[in-house]
């Protein structure tokens, strides 16, 4: 009899909790929502987080703000959100830096798919592989041929170990079967400056950043890294077109929430973010920078994250990459 009443009390508690969660979602957001960016101010994650905050504020009639918490390769800001209350009022703007960190940074105080729930992707952009103009191989096939004949002689710059620029290079090395030295910098600006100055041979960089430099012939483009050609660099072929059919390496952004955030709130945020991403004015603005908006359900984004984690884990382990 005692167990019967305990089961009944438990069932009643669950039934009471459901309306409470639904009411919480209907009232959401009732106060300011913070989007934490685990990178420095002025970078792409920061810029698009601020645009998203502005648009979500317009969508909901409430205030969304951006808070930068950079450091330790995005670990500091990510950990902060992992420990936040799971109520939808603290969100994380993440990139594929976090999916790389799952295998690169082994002693993190959180696990991405354990301590967060996927809310929605935001946008994605391909990279472009460029070389200093004085470098002798002038096409990607010739570069691969040269690199195979001269292992270790070529080098490429990145904005740091584990960044999308670095991982694009390591994926290229793995798939092309070449040995090219990695030179990590503290920022993409420093890496870019040395490629322009001829001190470094190659760099994978954002299409939006390199388009003007390519147009003025300060660097030579070899290939872009998306599945299709970039609309802002239509004359530059993809890696797939030039002999690496399965090669893709992009920079993408998305929103996560702490584990335990009520599903109705996650679903509401997903819908609101999708409306921002699909806004014609936003799409047109992003297209000028070579960006594509991304929309997925929370379940679809969860699958996307798991696949990206597995993809980069193979590269981190095969290349024996360790944090700086």
VEXVEX-263109 format. One record per residue: x, z, y of N, C-alpha, C in turn; residue in three letters. Coordinates in steps of 0.001 Angstrom, whole numbers, plus 524288, in hexadecimal, padded with zeros to 5 digits. Layout:
BEGIN
XZYXZYXZYala ...
***
This chain:
BEGIN
8033E800007FB528000080000800008036780000804E9unk 807AA80319804B380B388036D8093080D927FE1B80A60unk 80F5D7FB6B8063E811A77F6388070380D9E7F2648092Bunk 808C57F2F7807658049B7EF8780949803FC7F01F80F2Cunk 803E27F513810FB803387F5F38169C808017F42D819A3unk 80CA67F4C981760811697F30D81A0E8115C7ED1F81AB0unk 80FB87EA6C8167380F767E4B8816CA80B6F7E30481AD0unk 8071F7E5D581AF58030D7E49681EC1804E97E56782456unk 807CF7E9B18252F809D57EAC782A6680DC47E6A282C10unk 811017E4FD82853814E37E0F88297A8123D7DBCE82AE2unk 80E5A7DA5D827DC80B7E7D582828EA808E47D5B682E47unk 806AE7DA3882F92804287DAC8834A98081C7DA3E83912unk 80CCB7DC708383A810E57DC1C83C33812947D67C83D1Eunk 8130B7D391838D0814877CE12839418105D7CB0883C30unk 80B5A7CBF383ADA807147C93383D71806DB7CA7F8433Dunk 808247CF4D844968082F7D0D884A1780CBD7CE6184CFFunk 811137CD9C84A2F815CB7CB7684CA9815137C5BF84E0Eunk 812197C2DF84AF08115D7BD4184BE880EE47BC3C85130unk 80A877BEBF852738084F7BDE7857AA80C037BF9185C07unk 80F257C3AC85B0F812CD7C58185F0C816E67C15686037unk 818F77BED285C1B81CCE7BAA885CD481A557B60585F97unk 8157D7B4A785E09812CC7B0488607F811D57B15886649unk 810687B6218678180F847B79486CF4814957B75587003unk 818E77B90C86D8181E067B8DE8700181F787B34587161unk 81E6F7AFA786DE381FAC7AA2B86ECA81C397A7E887314unk 8172D7A971873278139C7A76E87721815367A93A87C91unk 8177D7ADE387CEE8191A7B008881F881E987AE4388384unk 821437ABA587FFB826BE7AA35880E28271F7A54988435unk 82ABC7A5428880382DF97A9A5889A582B4A7ACD688DF0unk 82BB77B1E988D7D8295A7B5628915A82D527B72889569unk 832437B60189474836727B7728981F83AE87B381897B4unk 83F127B47789A6C843777B0CC89AB3846097B00C89563unk 847227AB2989415849E47A9C388F4484F717A830890AFunk 8533B7AA3988DC3858B97A90988EBD85AD17A55788A91unk 85D147A0FF88C4285FD579D70888C2865A579E8E88955unk 868017A0A28854786D957A1EE88563870BF79D1D883DFunk 8748B79BC9887228782B797808860887D71799ED884B4unk 87F5A7994F87FEA8844079BD687E638891C798C087FF8unk 88885795988841088CC97926B8862988CFF7934388C0Eunk 891387916688E78891E7792218940D88E2078EF689753unk 88D917908689C3D88A2B78DBD89FE788C537884C8A0FCunk 888C67848F8A1A388A5F77F4B8A30F88AEA77B8789E92unk 88B3977D88899C488B9177A238953388645777DA893D8unk 886377745C88FFA88154771B488EA487D267758488CCAunk 87EA277969889A187ABF77D30887BB8784F7802088C4Bunk 87B8578193890158799678460894AC875FE780EB897F1unk 8779E77C14898D9874917787689C1286F2E77781899B5unk 86F0C776738949A86A0D7752B89229866BF77A0389127unk 8694077E898909186641783668902A863627847189547unk 865E678362899AB863727844A89EBD85EF17807889FB3unk 85FB877BA289E1385B6A777EB89E8C856D67798F89B18unk 8581777B3E8964B8540577CF1892AE8512B781BA894D2unk 8541A7856889714851B478A1E8994A84DF1788B489DAFunk 84F967851A8A0FA84C327836C8A54884730780F18A33Eunk 847B577D7A89F748432877AB689D6A83F9277E5289A49unk 841E1781EE8974C83E9C7859E8946383BAC7893D89819unk 83E2578A8189C6E83B7878D9E8A060836B778AC48A27Bunk 8374B785A98A34D832E3782848A51B82EAD7821C8A0E9unk 83052781C889BF882C997814F897A88295F78640896E3unk 82BC578AC1897B08293F78FB88966982767792C589B2Cunk 829677916589FC082816794668A46682AFF7998B8A4BBunk 82EDD79A458A15F8320C79F068A15F837BD79D918A267unk 83B007A18F8A31F840737A0A48A484843F67A08389FB3unk 8471879C6189F4684B3979BFD89B618506979BCE89E54unk 8541379F2189CDB8592579F4089F7A85D7979E3289B84unk 8620579CB889D778669279BA989A2E86AB779FC689B3Eunk 86CF77A1E0897208711B7A5BF8978B875C67A3E189458unk 87A457A335896E187F007A1818942B881ED7A62E891F6unk 883177A5F188CE7886387A9F488A4988A5E7A73A886EDunk 88E4D7A4E288976892447A1F488687896547A58B88416unk 899857A342880B989DE57A61687E7389E1A7A5D08788Funk 8A2E97A5FE8767E8A3E97A616870DB8A16C7A17286E10unk 8A1CB79CDD8707789FAB7983886DED899D77986E86D15unk 8970B79AA4870D78915579B1E870D488F5D79FBA86D9Bunk 892D07A2C286B408912A7A71C867E888EBD7AB8386B18unk 890E57ACA386FBA88F047B118872CB889487B06F87453unk 888067AC00876968829B7AB1E8783287EE17AAB8873A3unk 880B07A84E86F6787D637A7BB86AC787C377AD0C86859unk 880267B0698681587F587B5AC8660187B7E7B8BF86963unk 87BDB7B81886E75878567BADA87209872A57B98D870CBunk 8717F7B49686FF786C207B30786ED286A857B4DA86960unk 86E247B4BD865AF86CEB7B6808606086B017BC2486055unk 86CEF7BF56863FB86B857C4DC8642A866E97C5FA867D4unk 865107C1E986A73860BE7C2A986E2585B9D7C39486B48unk 857D07C5BE86E0C852A37C6A486BC48502E7C16986A40unk 84DE87C11D865A184B867BC32863CE8460A7BB69865FDunk 845BB7BADF86B1E8409E7BA8D86DAB83FE57B58E870CFunk 843C07B1FB870858434E7AD0A87351845407AD2C878E0unk 847367B1AA87AA5848E77B21C8801384ED27B181880BAunk 851A97B0E487C728573B7AFAE87CA5858407AB4A878CDunk 859D17A6CA87ACC85AB57A221877A58605E7A06D87819unk 8621A79D50874658677779B5E8745B8678579577874E5unk 86A8779383878A786BA978DED878E88709378D04875ADunk 86FFB78A6C8715087463789B086DC2875CE783F186D62unk 87A8A782F886B5587C4C77D9B86A6587EA377D57864EFunk 880CB778E4863818834E778A285E658885777BBC85E26unk 88A0677E0D8627688E48781DB8622E88CBE7865B85E94unk 887D97881685EE78861778C6485B95885D578AE7855D5unk 8844F7861A8549C884167849884F178899C7840D84CDBunk 88D567825D85006892D27823584E51894E1787BB84D81unk 8938178B488510E89564790AC850BC893C17937284BC1unk 88F9F7919E8493588DE2794298446C8921B794218403Dunk 8954879011840138999678FE683C4C89EDD790D383ED6unk 89F3D78FC8843FC8A43F79062846B18A57579611847E9unk 8A197798F6849BA8A25879E7484B4789FEF7A1E08470Funk 8A3147A3C08438F8A11F7A65883ED789F487ABF083FBFunk 8A15D7AE9D843B28A0157B4228446B89C767B5028490Funk 898EB7B169849E88951E7B20884E158916E7B69F84CEDunk 88F707B91C8511788BC27BD728503A8862D7BB9684F41unk 885617B69A84E45880357B47884D37880C97AFC68499Aunk 87C8F7AE2C8474387C4E7A94184454877CA7A62884691unk 878C17A145847C48750379E2584ABA86FAD79DEE84815unk 86F9279CA38431486A9579BDE840698684D7A0F783E4Dunk 86B1D7A52D83ED18691D7AA4E83D3F866D17AD3F841E6unk 8694A7ACB08466D867EF7AFED84AE8864DF7AD1184F29unk 863C07A80D84E45860CD7A50F8521885C7D7A1F384F73unk 858B37A04885293854D579C7E850D085553797B08544Bunk 854B37932A851E08550678E45854C08501178D8A857FAunk 850AC78C4385CE684C2D78B548605684B6C7857C86135unk 84F5C782F68638A84ECE77D60864B38540F77B1286648unk 855077762B864E7859877736F8671685840771BD86CADunk 85C417702486F9E85B6E76E858750C85D30768DF875E1unk 86231767E28754A8640E76289875FD8690C7618F872EEunk 86AA375CA3872DA86F2875B0386FBF871CF7567587282unk 876F87563F87223879DF751EA8747187E7C75086870F8unk 87FA974B848707F8844D749F786D8C8893A74AF3870ADunk 88D9274AB786E10892B074AE187096894EF7455E8709Bunk 89941744C18734E89C0D73FCC8732E8A1D6740F687250unk 8A43B73E2C86EBA8A9D473EA186DCE8AC9E73B0187196unk 8B00973D45874D98B30573A2B878978B8D773AF6877A0unk 8BBF07373F879888C196737A88791B8C4147368F87E68unk 8C8D67388687F1B8CBBF7373A883D88CCB473157883E6unk 8CCA872F158887D8CCAA72964888E78D1B4726DE886FDunk 8D608729DA886F48DB047278F885518DBCF727B487F69unk 8D82A72A2987C8B8D8D172A8A876E18D8507252687470unk 8DBB8723F9870C58DC0771EAD86E9C8D73C71D1F86B62unk 8D5727203B867898D0AE71E93864BC8CC0E71E7D86880unk 8C98871A16868E98C5737198086CD88BFEF7194486A86unk 8BF72719C28656F8BA5E719F2862DB8BA7D71E5285EDBunk 8B5E27200B85D2E8B5AB7244A859568B82A722B385423unk 8B70A71E0F851FE8B9A771C9484D1E8BF9B71C7F84D9Dunk 8C1A571A9C852098C74F71A86852D58C9787200B8536Cunk 8C66072372855E98C812728E78567E8C88572B8685129unk 8C4A072ABD84DDF8C4C772D068489C8C96B72AEE84589unk 8CA4A725DF845E48CEBA7236E843278D3E0725BC84512unk 8D4657265984A2B8D92F7288884C748D9E972E3984AD1unk 8D5AF7313684B018D606736C1849A28D79473783843EFunk 8D5AE7341F840838D7207348583AFB8DCDE7332B83A1Funk 8DEDD72F8B83D3E8E46672E0183CC08E806731E183F7Aunk 8E5D87350C8430F8E909738BB846118E67473E1F84623unk 8E624740B8841A18E361745BF841688E5C0749CD8451Cunk 8E25574C5C8480D8E4087508184B8D8E62174EB1850C7unk 8E6A274999851838E8EB747AC8566B8E4ED747B485AD9unk 8E01674678859BB8DBFE7469485DAE8D9E074C1C85E5Cunk 8D78874D21862E88D50D7522E863CC8CFF975175866CDunk 8CCA67556F866918C7C975549869938C6BF75A9D86BFBunk 8C46975A838708D8C33F75F44873798BDA2760FD87291unk 8BCAB7660E873188B75076817872F18B6F676CB68769Funk 8B24176E8D877798B1637731287AE08B2067783C877FEunk 8B3FC77818873338B50577CE08704D8B35277C8286AA3unk 8B59377FD1867758B46877FDE861DC8AEB178128860DCunk 8AC3C77DF085D968A6D577EE085C1B8A2D777C7485FBBunk 8A48977A3C8641E8A0E0777AE867AF89F267727186563unk 89AD6770548674B8991976B398654A89D36766F3865CCunk 8A0587671D869FC8A4767633886AB28A88A763A486657unk 8A9F576876865068ADCA7694E860DB8AB96767AB85B93unk 8A6DC7695285A698A4A8768308554D8A39E7625D8548Bunk 8A26975F9F858CB8A1D5759F1858718A6F47577C856C6unk 8AB4C7598D858D38B06F75799857598B1C9758C9851B7unk 8B08375D7684FF28B1BC75EE484A8E8AE6175BCD846B3unk 8A98275AC6848208A62F7578C844C88A85D751FC84471unk 8AA2374FF5848D98AC8574AC7848E98B16674A9984573unk 8B4C374E71845ED8B97C74EA7842C48B82A74EBF83CF5unk 8B430751E183B9C8B2AE7525F836208B07974D45833F9unk 8AD1174AC3836F08AA7274616834FD8ADF07414083538unk 8B1717411A839108B4F573C9E839878B9E173D4A83646unk 8BAEC7421B834888BF937431D831688C498742C083488unk 8C48D744EF839508C9247449F83CB58CAF574A1683E40unk 8CFE274A6E83FCE8D24174F508419C8D36474EBC84767unk 8D02F7513284AA58D0D175112850518D0EF756B485236unk 8D4DD75811855518D58B75D80857038D16E75F1585B01unk 8CF67763CE85A668CB89765F085E0F8CE467693786230unk 8CD007683A8672E8CF2076B4C86B818CA8F76DEF86E4Cunk 8C9AB772F886D458C541775A486FC38C6847775787553unk 8C2D6776AD878C88C3427787787E308BF4277CC987F11unk 8BF8B77F4D883918BBC97836B884D38B6BA781428871Dunk 8B6D777C488889C8B22E779DE88ACE8B26777407889DCunk 8ADE17718188A108ADCC76BD98896F8B0657692D88E15unk 8B01E76BAD892AE8B2947696E8974E8B873768E4896B5unk 8BAFC76CE1894A48C09F76CA7893D68C21C7688D88FD5unk 8BF137683E88BA58C0137644B8879D8BF7375ED0889DDunk 8BB4C75E1388CD48BA34758F388F218BE7E7574A892EEunk 8C05C75AF5896078C471759C7899DA8C963757C38973Dunk 8CACB75A10892D68CF9C75878890338CF037534688D4Cunk 8CA4A751F588BA38C96A74CC2889698C9CE748AA88DC4unk 8C76B749CD8922E8C7B07463D896A78CD477458F8988Dunk 8D047749D48983F8D5B67499F89A008D97E7475C89606unk 8D792746438915D8DAE2743EF88D638DE0D747C888A3Bunk 8DD1E74CEF88AF28E010750D2887EC8DDE17517D88262unk 8D8F07501F8819C8D6707508187C818D40D74B3387B37unk 8D3FB749E1876308D257744A78749A8CC6F743D1874B2unk 8C97A7478E872938C3F2746AE8717A8C0A374B65872F8unk 8BB8E74A7F873658B7E574ED0874258B26174D14872D5unk 8AF9575065870148A9EE74FD786F958A786752D087424unk 8A45C750208773F8A2337529F87BE989C7D7510C87C8Dunk 899CB753D9880048944B752B988107893B374D568837Funk 88FE674A68881AC88ED67453F883DB88DCA745A5889B3unk 88AC77498E88B4A8895C74A22890CF88E2474ADF89443unk 8922774D8F8923C896DF74E928954389A6E749D689576unk 89ABC746F98913689E7F742BB890C089C8E73D6F892B3unk 8979373CD28938489576737A9894E08980D7355A899B9unk 8986A7385E89DE589AC6736668A2B98A09A7354B8A200unk 8A34E738A089F0E8A8E9737DD89E2E8A9EF732F889AEAunk 8A665731DC897578A6C172D0F894438A5C672852897BCunk 8A1F5728DE89B378A0A57249389EB98A5077231D8A269unk 8A823726F88A3E68AC9A725F48A7628B1AD725238A458unk 8B13B724AD89F378B59C7236689BBA8BA037276F89BE5unk 8B88672C5C89CBE8BC697308889CA78BD727326789716unk 8B9D57314B893908BA897323288DF58B81B72D9288B18unk 8B99872CED886298B76D728AD883058B3C772AF087EE2unk 8AEE17293987EB88AB4972B2F87AB28AC317286387584unk 8ABE772B588714C8AC8C7291186C188A77672910868FEunk 8A47372D478696289F8F72D998666C89C607323186852unk 8973C731CE867B5893D17363F868A98925D738B58636Dunk 8902D73D73863A388F9F7409285EE188A047416C85D17unk 8863B73ED885F9C880D373F6085DF687F5D73B86859B2unk 87A7673BCB8580C8789973839853FC877B5732BE85624unk 876967327185B38875D372D5F85DCA8791872D52862C2unk 879C2728BF8650987CD372852869D287A5072B6486E4Bunk 87DAB72D738719C87BCF7305287623879B372C8587A37unk 8753D72E0287C85872E472AA48807F8763872A3F88565unk 8798F72E178866587CDD72DDD88B0E8821572B36889F3unk 8834D72A55884EC888037276D8835E8867F7236487F39unk 8831871FCF8807E8810471C3687C8F8850F7187C87A3Cunk 88972717AA87CF688D737141B87AFF89139716BC87733unk 890E071BE9876B78947971ECA87352891E371FA286E00unk 8944771DAD869CE891E271E408649D89228723DC8629Eunk 88EE6724FE85ECA88F0B72A2785C4C8934672A4C85818unk 8949672F078567F8983472FB3852298962C72CE184D4Aunk 8911472D3F84C7D88EB672ACF847E188F83724E5847E5unk 88F1A7228884C7088FD271CE284CD48956C71B3E84BA9unk 8991371ED984C7389E9C71D8C84BFB8A10C71F7A846E2unk 89DC3720A48430589FEC721CC83DE189F4A7274E83BE0unk 89CC372AC083EF189BC57301A83D1F895DB730F683D18unk 8932972EDF8392C88D6C72E978393C88A9B733C88396Funk 88CED737F58377F88A3773CF68376688BE77409983BD1unk 88EDF73E8C83F88890F5741DF843AA88CF0742B384803unk 88BAE7479C84915888B97492384DBD88AC174E6A84F93unk 88B7874EE68549988D29753DB856F188B14753FA85C81unk 8875B7574685D82884E675789862A08855B75D06864E1unk 8840F75D74869D58835A7629186C4387D827636C86CDAunk 87B84767C686AE3875F6768D386B688751676E8086D01unk 8708476F6B86F2B86F0D7749B870FC869C17761A86EB5unk 868E577B2E86E20863EE77D0786C21862FD782B486DA5unk 85E597848F86C8185CC8789ED86DD785BC278D0D868DEunk 85E10791B3868A285D187956B8646E85AD579A69866BAunk 8586379D7C863658565F7A2A0864DF858157A697860C6unk 8583B7AB968622C859B97AF8D85E4C8560D7AF898599Dunk 8583A7B09A85517855177B0F885055850C57B50885104unk 84C217B3A984F46847B97B73D84FD1844347B5ED85460unk 845C07B2258578D842567B06985BCC83D417AE558596Funk 838C27B01685B3C833C87AE68858E38333C7A87E858B7unk 8316A7A68185456830F37A0D6853A682D7E79E49857C7unk 829207A0BD8596C825FC79E4985D848290C79D6586292unk 82CAA7A0F8863DD82FE97A04386881833D279BDE867A9unk 8362979BB186307839CA79771861B38370A7922E8621Bunk 8325D791E285FF882F5F78CFB8601382DF378B6E865AAunk 82C7678F41868D282B1578E2386E3B82FCB78C0F87141unk 8345878E9C8708E8391978CD28732283A907875387155unk 839FB7865F86C5183B347813886A34837E377D0286CDCunk 832E677E1B86D7482F5877A5E86FE6830B17798A875A3unk 831E877DC5878698332977D5787DF98384D77A6687ECCunk 83C3477B8087B7A84133778D487BF5840987730387ABDunk 83D6A771C2876DE83C7176C478758B839ED7696A87A21unk 8368076C0B87CF3834037699B88178838057687A885BDunk 83BB576C0C8867383FE476B2E88A4A8434376694888A1unk 844E77669B883B3848657628D881AC845DA75D2788205unk 840B775CE98813083DF4757EC8813383BDB7565E8868Eunk 83CDD7597B88A7E83B307582988FC983DF87532889191unk 83B1474F378934D83D8174A35894BA841E474AB5898C1unk 8413A74E2A89C978454574ED78A09784A387513289E45unk 84995754FB89AC484E157576189833850D975362894B9unk 84DDA75076891B88501E74C7B88E448532C7487289160unk 8510B746CB895C2853B5742E5898FB858C07451789B43unk 8589774A0689CEA85D3874C8B89F1F8617E74D1489B00unk 85FF474EBA89653863C874F69892278660274A368904Funk 862CA7462D89039864947410888E5E8691773EFC891AFunk 8691474047896C286D4B73E8889A308728C740DF898A1unk 8726374550895E787732747E38941E87840746F588E50unk 8752E7438588BE5875F77425E8865F873AE74664882B8unk 8701D7499A884B786DAD74DBD881988687874C0687F57unk 8675074DE687AAD8623774D248784785FB2752778776Funk 85AAC752F5878C7857DA757BF8779A856D87582D871C1unk 856BB75CF286FD0855A775DEC86A49850BE76138869C6unk 84D5475FC686635848D07630F865038485A763AD85F1Bunk 847907688685D6A846B9769DC857E38434176EA5857B9unk 840A576F688536783DE77745085282841F27789485190unk 8407477D8D851FA84429781AB85099846587810684B10unk 8430777F6F84764844E577EA084205848B877A12841C2unk 84790775EB8449884B1477176844B085042772C78472Dunk 85024775E584B52854FF7777B84DE78582777B1984A66unk 8557D77E658477185838781C6843A885B3177E7A83FAEunk 858BA77A7E83D9F85B4A776F7839E685FE27742D83C75unk 85F2D77272841468635476FE284437868147737B844C0unk 867267786E8461686B6677C34846B886E5277D0984198unk 86B7677DBC83D5A86DF877E898384687159779DD836C5unk 86F7E77533837C8872797707A836878775C77019839E0unk 876F47718F83ED987B7E771448424F87F9677555840CCunk 87DD4779F983F5A8817577E0183D918847977C1E838CAunk 881B4779D08350B88436777E883042887FA7736D8316Aunk 8868076FFA834F7889D076B7E8365A88F1876D4E83878unk 88EF6770E383C37893D47727E83EB1896E07765883B5Dunk 8944677917837DD8971877C8B8344D89AE17796C830EEunk 8993A774E282F2B89CA07719182BF98A17E76FFA82F01unk 8A0D576EAF833F78A54276D048372E8A8D87719D8385Eunk 8A6A17760D839C68A9C777AB183AF58AD1277C3583642unk 8AAB677C1C831A18AD8877DC382CED8B188779AF82B2Cunk 8B021774B082B538B3BE770AF829828B8617700D82D24unk 8B797770E3832488BBCC7705A836198BE9C7758E83709unk 8BCD0779C3834718BF2877EF5835028BF64780A083ABDunk 8BB0B77FEB83D768BAD57813F842FD8BA05787188439Bunk 8BCE8789708471D8BC5A78EF58484C8BB9578F9B84E30unk 8B919793E684FE78B84F794AC855918BD837950E85867unk 8BD7D793A685D7D8C2337942E860A98C3D1799E3860F4unk 
***
